[in-house]
């Protein structure tokens, strides 16, 4: 729970939209908390995050598309 109330769960689709901001440290604290909570319970998104980290390492950035 945040100071503003309970934390709303993040859907997989929202995580995909926010992954670049997450990896670049640009998420607000509340969104980062929701992102981390989702990753903790979703194997598919955990795998996707790993793939995006590899892309970032290999290319030095994540392509727009």
C-alpha positions, 0 to 999 in steps of 0.5 A, a space after each residue: 500500500 502507498 500513501 495514496 492507497 492500495 497499489 493497483 496491480 499491473 497487467 502484462 500489457 502495461 508492463 510491456 509498455 513500461 519496460 524501457 522506462 523501467 530499465 532506464 530508471 525513469 519510472 515513478 516510485 509507485 509504478 516501479 513498485 507495481 512493476 516489481 510486484 508483477 515481475 515477482 509473480 509472472 514468469 512470462 514477463 520475467 522472461 521478457 524483462 530478461 530479453 530486454 536486458 540482453 537487448 539493452 546490453 547488446 545494443 546499448 539501447 532498446 529500439 523504439 519498436 
